[in-house]
Amino acid sequence: MNKGRIIINKNRFSLTIERLCHQLIEEFDDFENTCLVGIQERGVMLSDRIYKRLIDITGFDDIQYGKLDITFYRDDFRQRSKPLAPSHTEMNFLVENKKVVLIDDVLYTGRTVQAALSALSDFGRPKSVELLVLVDRRFNRHLPIQADFKGITVDALDEEYVKVAWSNQSGEDQILLYPDKKSME
Amino acid sequence: MAGIQQLSTKHLLGIKYLKTEDIRLIFDTALNFKEVINRPIKKVPSLRDITIANLFFENSTRTRISFELAEKRLSADVVNFSASSSSVKKGETLLDTVNNILSMKVDMVVMRHPAPGAPHFLSQHIDVNIINAGDGTHEHPTQALLDAFSMEEKVGNLKGKHVAIFGDILHSRVALSNIFCLQKLGAKVIVCGPPTLIPKHIHKLGVGVEYDVKKALAWCDIANILRIQLERQDIKYFPSLREYSQYFGINKSLLQQLDKQILIMHPGPINRGVEISSDVADSDHSIILQQVENGVAIRMAILFLLAARKSEARQQGL
């Protein structure tokens, strides 16, 4: 285990979540015909947080919220060195004609989002899809995919690794930058 | 995630060659596929670059449709082959037939064959993943997996649970695979049927034998009832079907005599009125149709997990 460099600490972290929630409220008003969809597994950590906070702020308890597993939709599942373990999909509604906010923790190559978009299409034809991420790694995108709402933009080298740590998993909310993936493990 | 993330084997030839962790991994994955097949759009693109040949050298409805649906719901390309309409009739050997099909670039083979060990033989000669969909009287691994999966869905973890397998144990590949699978999951297994249809040395597998249906039913939590396989019986093993059904058929009055509810299973096809009466087959205790539903999810999980392994071999240049 090595120490990564903290790029967002606990206080800024909660401010960022707060800002993202308010941006969503500004954009979607009363969340009518709108649904939040978190991408399993790490995106769901963020979407859970945002969903709860939105209810706290707005008092709406009927915002539609689903969790989407994209393992079966990845185009690289047969080329990865480590096999992927699927998680559960919990989508008890269709996205047909709805405004969808897709939520993931880190946007990097864009391949996860691409897979999520094709997974989403199996639940109907959404009216629109917008993307919310906590971290946007600007460089090394493989696909023309951009976030509509972002917590922080990080310029990191390709071999570096950005990790979002959650208080309910690792004790403290923070975003860390590691020199490479190995040093994190 | 706890447990393993990939299967320890390249082929699914039989439950005998699986580890308990493999079975758990298949169940965990099948749970996710069960969610997929209950969606309005029941299809995912995982295996879109894979071609699968279904080679059925023996008749089948359920297993074949189940495999084909599983393959299609994973977006694989599928070719079907049945012995009755093929060059096998003209005298081609198994290996020649399969090699010809493989030279058309097939990635996986699902095979049912009347000869026990046919998939093992193939696995020594060809490179692609092989899934045994039943080989003679030997094994039928996907059936055992879906049976155990369906049991766990109803009664929870099988550790310490009592399972009785009724019927034609001697000719049943389902029985053997079930025994291996249930024992690996910690269940206690007995078999029950006429002495002529119980293999002589079955106790060596750690399986109890009971010739009295009432006693077997009283002991078990789950009854898995198998079909009398007349097509494999070259001699008479019992006087008549009527007599068999009187002594070994499971009917409502037998179940009503029990002071508990047991789960009734049957891998199909059912011979109504022989090994199981209609009122039992259609009762609330019976999960025969759930078994069929779970069959697709289990087969999707197996295809998916074997495909994931294959790519790894390709990366290492194997």
Chai-1 contact restraints between the chains, C-beta under 6 A:
chainA,res_idxA,chainB,res_idxB,connection_type,confidence,min_distance_angstrom,max_distance_angstrom,comment,restraint_id
A,F72,B,V44,contact,1.0,0.0,6.0,A-B,restraint_1
A,F72,B,S46,contact,1.0,0.0,6.0,A-B,restraint_2
A,Y73,B,P45,contact,1.0,0.0,6.0,A-B,restraint_3
A,R78,B,S311,contact,1.0,0.0,6.0,A-B,restraint_4
A,Q79,B,S311,contact,1.0,0.0,6.0,A-B,restraint_5
A,P83,B,Q5,contact,1.0,0.0,6.0,A-B,restraint_6
A,P83,B,Q6,contact,1.0,0.0,6.0,A-B,restraint_7
A,P83,B,A308,contact,1.0,0.0,6.0,A-B,restraint_8
A,A85,B,M1,contact,1.0,0.0,6.0,A-B,restraint_9
A,A85,B,Q5,contact,1.0,0.0,6.0,A-B,restraint_10
A,P86,B,N32,contact,1.0,0.0,6.0,A-B,restraint_11
A,T89,B,E35,contact,1.0,0.0,6.0,A-B,restraint_12
A,D122,B,I41,contact,1.0,0.0,6.0,A-B,restraint_13
